[in-house]
Amino acid sequence: MIPTPAMHTSEISSSAMYRTAQFRVAEKSVDKCRKAIQEFVAYVKANEPRTLLYISLENEKDATQFIHLMAFADPHAMVEHGSSMANKDFITTIYPEIIGGVVVSDFYAVAIK
């Protein structure tokens, strides 16, 4: 089952930390990147209980474009996520395939359903 924000509303709050990461990969590496993303998100789901939400979205009109939506319980959870060996392995796999860099943005909640 694919997680949705509604599944986590009891955990996600205005005090959570929110982050997006947007990137584009080379067309020839879309399948490789999809596989790496799926494996990484499975790791996050199994091992990072304070990562409240991690969704990877692929643009329906351009399969090379992705955006990752993340919610963390607190700043420590965000640091823990970013410093895991699985994250380092994911970056090692994905970054060589990225065209034009990654745009990372941090947000705070204004309203939550």
Secondary structure, 3 states (H helix, E strand, C coil): CCCCHHHHCCCCCCCCEEEEEEEEECHHHHHHHHHHHHHHHHHHHHHCCCEEEEEEEECCCCCCEEEEEEEECCHHHHHHHHCCHHHHHHHHHHHHHECCCCEEEEECCCCCC
